[in-house]
Amino acid sequence: MTTQSDLLYTEEEEALRSAVRSLLADRCDPAGVLARTESEQPHDRELWKTLADSMGLAGLLVPEGRGGQGATHREAAVVLEELGRAVAPVPYLTSAVIATETLLACTGDPAAELLAALASGRTVGALAVPFATAPGAVHTRVRHEGGTLHGEVTGVADAAVADILLVPADGGLFAVDTGRDGITVTPLTSLDRTRPLATVTLDGAPARLLAEGAEADTAVRLGLRSGAGLLASEQLGLADWCLTETVAYLKERHQFNRPVGSFQALKHRLADLWLRVVNTRAAARHAADALATGSDEPNLAAALAQAYAAPVAVRAAEEALQLHGGIGMTWEHPVHLYLKRAKADSIALGTAGRHRTELADLVDLPAPATP
């Protein structure tokens, strides 16, 4: 029997939010993020070090006995909300959520050692599947021969900054050190430069076995499920920033000797967007709580959150761009960073259409075919 979901934030979660937001305000301003997207190193390694090492956020999902902080998906969701508000160029979702959750589902010493390394923040991990892969979807596997891996995986998020790749192969799930011979990580031209994609080419790369058979498949599925469920919190933070900044701008911008925000048509658009953001918060909190406590079916909660949150984040970013008028179209204004992140997130870990189909299957309702 499931218990009722708690969608409210606890005092501890609000304190965590305050600490993360304060740090990001000092260390991750829009001008700095934009400068990084135009450089050869879009990831902010110093910010990641502070978040992961000094604040211990990389190990939130890892039990204390295994080297982590012993928190839950609820706390991780709060962190992702704030990272989404700042479009922070750090590998939190890919390393501290997806890769970490994948390792938590693996038994054995190799996985335990690697999990502790990721929890410390000194090692960054990434699951080597295309970032568009939905939980439970068939993904490209590489070939395993005599302790080495051969093949290519494209569209891997944050592979360029990862120290360890978790690679699903035909013999199970393997760990590959990106610094070893036999592996090449080639950056791709990504819409969202704050979370760049890359092609991983394996040509005899030495690999350590982490899990086999059904255990490996389950581990990958659970990692992607947590990623999809908590991605909704990132999208919530992004949408909330877009709404807040747009309301503030429309209060200041004057036309015909009155604030632009006083026009009834714009009030209606903002009210509609506010309602969508509020509903997104409910869906994202429900997913985080379900993943943390089992208060509802986690697969259903994650699918529901992604089916709703992804379109709202895109809508919020598009409205912010349009309602900022001419200034919103400039490269110097940060709104384009949010639009790119929202668009990229909308196809990450499964599209909204894919999740709606999954949701229909889970509740045994017919759904239209998704192309």
PALUMBA-105031 format. One line per 5 residues: number of its first residue (from 1); for each residue x, y, z of C-alpha. Coordinates in steps of 0.1 Angstrom, whole numbers, always signed. Example, Ala and Ser with C-alpha at 12.3 -4.5 7.8 and 13.67 -1.06 7.14 Angstrom:
PALUMBA-105031
1	+123,-45,+78  +137,-11,+71
//
This chain:
PALUMBA-105031
1	+0,+0,+0  +13,+34,-9  +12,+65,+13  +2,+100,+4  +28,+121,-13
6	+42,+151,+6  +46,+179,-19  +57,+205,+6  +93,+215,+13  +107,+208,+47
11	+128,+233,+67  +159,+213,+58  +151,+214,+21  +145,+252,+22  +178,+257,+40
16	+195,+236,+14  +179,+257,-13  +190,+289,+3  +226,+277,+5  +228,+265,-31
21	+210,+296,-44  +234,+319,-25  +265,+300,-39  +251,+302,-75  +244,+339,-71
26	+280,+345,-63  +296,+319,-86  +273,+313,-115  +260,+346,-128  +245,+347,-164
31	+274,+366,-178  +298,+340,-166  +277,+311,-179  +275,+328,-213  +312,+333,-214
36	+317,+296,-207  +294,+286,-235  +316,+305,-259  +348,+289,-246  +364,+255,-252
41	+356,+245,-216  +319,+250,-210  +319,+231,-177  +327,+250,-146  +350,+227,-128
46	+356,+251,-98  +319,+254,-92  +315,+217,-94  +343,+212,-69  +326,+236,-45
51	+292,+219,-49  +305,+184,-47  +334,+186,-24  +328,+215,-1  +290,+212,+1
56	+288,+174,-3  +260,+175,-29  +275,+149,-52  +267,+122,-26  +232,+132,-16
61	+217,+100,-30  +244,+77,-15  +239,+62,+20  +263,+73,+47  +276,+38,+50
66	+286,+38,+14  +304,+72,+15  +276,+96,+8  +253,+120,+27  +224,+97,+32
71	+198,+121,+18  +170,+114,-7  +157,+123,-41  +138,+151,-25  +170,+169,-15
76	+185,+162,-49  +154,+177,-65  +159,+209,-46  +195,+212,-58  +184,+206,-94
81	+157,+233,-91  +184,+258,-82  +208,+245,-109  +180,+249,-134  +174,+284,-123
86	+210,+292,-130  +215,+269,-161  +246,+259,-142  +272,+242,-164  +280,+213,-140
91	+274,+176,-144  +251,+171,-115  +222,+154,-132  +245,+131,-152  +270,+122,-124
96	+253,+127,-90  +219,+114,-102  +220,+91,-133  +254,+75,-129  +251,+73,-91
101	+216,+57,-92  +229,+32,-117  +257,+22,-94  +234,+20,-64  +216,-8,-82
106	+248,-28,-87  +262,-52,-62  +299,-61,-57  +330,-43,-47  +339,-26,-80
111	+306,-8,-81  +308,+1,-44  +343,+16,-48  +332,+36,-78  +301,+48,-60
116	+322,+61,-31  +344,+80,-56  +314,+96,-73  +299,+105,-39  +331,+124,-30
121	+328,+145,-61  +364,+140,-70  +354,+116,-97  +327,+125,-123  +308,+97,-139
126	+284,+95,-169  +262,+67,-183  +273,+61,-218  +239,+60,-236  +224,+87,-258
131	+210,+114,-236  +177,+111,-255  +173,+75,-242  +141,+71,-221  +139,+47,-192
136	+132,+12,-204  +140,+21,-240  +163,-1,-261  +197,+16,-263  +228,+10,-283
141	+251,-15,-268  +288,-20,-275  +307,-52,-280  +327,-68,-252  +357,-90,-261
146	+383,-103,-237  +380,-75,-211  +379,-47,-237  +350,-28,-253  +345,-20,-290
151	+318,+3,-305  +305,+38,-306  +278,+57,-286  +267,+91,-297  +249,+119,-279
156	+264,+111,-244  +258,+141,-221  +288,+154,-201  +311,+127,-215  +338,+153,-221
161	+341,+160,-184  +336,+125,-171  +365,+106,-155  +345,+73,-156  +320,+61,-181
166	+294,+34,-173  +290,+15,-205  +262,-10,-212  +276,-37,-234  +265,-72,-246
171	+282,-88,-216  +268,-65,-189  +276,-30,-175  +312,-19,-175  +333,+9,-161
176	+358,+26,-185  +384,+51,-174  +383,+80,-199  +420,+86,-194  +430,+51,-207
181	+440,+41,-243  +412,+28,-265  +387,+55,-258  +380,+87,-277  +355,+114,-267
186	+346,+137,-295  +326,+168,-287  +294,+174,-307  +279,+207,-317  +252,+209,-291
191	+222,+233,-289  +227,+235,-251  +264,+244,-245  +259,+243,-208  +254,+205,-210
196	+274,+195,-241  +271,+161,-258  +298,+140,-272  +304,+108,-292  +323,+81,-273
201	+343,+57,-295  +356,+25,-279  +384,+6,-297  +398,-20,-273  +392,+2,-242
206	+400,-18,-209  +368,-23,-189  +358,-34,-154  +327,-55,-150  +301,-39,-127
211	+270,-60,-133  +258,-87,-156  +225,-98,-172  +193,-87,-156  +211,-68,-129
216	+229,-46,-154  +196,-39,-173  +178,-30,-141  +206,-7,-130  +206,+12,-163
221	+168,+15,-162  +168,+28,-126  +195,+53,-134  +175,+67,-164  +143,+66,-144
226	+157,+87,-116  +173,+110,-142  +139,+115,-159  +120,+120,-126  +145,+146,-113
231	+150,+163,-146  +115,+177,-140  +128,+196,-110  +155,+212,-132  +128,+221,-157
236	+107,+236,-128  +136,+258,-117  +142,+270,-153  +105,+277,-158  +102,+295,-125
241	+132,+318,-134  +117,+326,-168  +83,+336,-152  +99,+356,-123  +122,+375,-146
246	+95,+382,-172  +71,+396,-146  +98,+418,-132  +107,+431,-166  +71,+438,-176
251	+67,+459,-144  +96,+481,-154  +91,+483,-191  +67,+512,-200  +48,+518,-232
256	+21,+545,-238  +31,+559,-204  +21,+528,-184  +38,+495,-174  +36,+469,-202
261	+26,+444,-176  -6,+463,-170  -21,+453,-204  -48,+427,-200  -36,+404,-228
266	-2,+401,-211  -17,+396,-177  -36,+366,-192  -5,+351,-207  +14,+355,-174
271	-15,+340,-154  -16,+310,-177  +21,+305,-174  +20,+309,-136  -6,+281,-134
276	+15,+258,-156  +45,+264,-134  +25,+257,-103  +13,+224,-118  +48,+216,-128
281	+59,+221,-92  +33,+196,-81  +44,+170,-107  +81,+174,-100  +76,+172,-62
286	+54,+141,-66  +81,+125,-87  +109,+133,-62  +88,+121,-33  +78,+89,-51
291	+115,+81,-59  +125,+89,-23  +98,+72,-3  +78,+50,-27  +47,+71,-18
296	+34,+63,-53  +46,+41,-82  +80,+57,-92  +77,+47,-128  +43,+64,-131
301	+54,+95,-112  +85,+99,-133  +66,+95,-166  +39,+119,-154  +64,+146,-144
306	+83,+144,-177  +51,+144,-198  +40,+177,-182  +73,+195,-172  +91,+194,-205
311	+65,+213,-226  +60,+239,-197  +97,+246,-196  +98,+253,-233  +67,+274,-231
316	+81,+295,-202  +114,+301,-221  +96,+310,-253  +72,+334,-234  +102,+350,-217
321	+120,+355,-250  +89,+371,-266  +78,+392,-237  +113,+407,-232  +109,+422,-266
326	+139,+434,-285  +163,+429,-256  +153,+393,-253  +166,+387,-288  +201,+399,-280
331	+229,+375,-274  +239,+394,-242  +206,+387,-225  +206,+353,-208  +171,+342,-219
336	+185,+323,-249  +205,+301,-225  +172,+291,-208  +155,+285,-241  +183,+263,-253
341	+184,+243,-221  +146,+239,-222  +146,+227,-258  +175,+203,-251  +158,+190,-220
346	+125,+184,-239  +142,+155,-258  +164,+143,-230  +156,+110,-213  +126,+106,-236
351	+102,+131,-251  +70,+142,-235  +52,+121,-261  +72,+90,-252  +64,+95,-216
356	+27,+100,-223  +27,+67,-241  +45,+51,-211  +20,+67,-187  -9,+53,-207
361	+5,+18,-206  +11,+21,-168  -25,+30,-161  -38,+7,-188  -54,+34,-210
366	-51,+35,-248  -29,+63,-262  -23,+76,-297  +8,+63,-314  +39,+85,-309
371	+61,+89,-340
//
